[in-house]
Amino acid sequence: MNAQEYRAALEALQITQLDAGELFNVGARTSRRWASGEARVPTSVAMLLRLMLRKQVSPNNVVEAMEG
């Protein structure tokens, strides 16, 4: 997943870069670096974003599932 795809996924999921950082347990700066292309989006993050988009899973559903 490249930076443009990352930004498009966040937009489609209606979450901010800050919210994405919290979801993926990284700082806001890391999320911004993924969005700018300064850093590579980790494979696990890309996989989860693609799954969320394909299955129409909201970030809240992911958090709820993680909390058990």
Summary of the structure (lengths in Angstrom):
residues: 68
radius of gyration: 11.0
end to end distance: 28.3
largest distance: 33.9
contacts: 165
relative contact order: 0.19
helix: 72%
strand: 0%
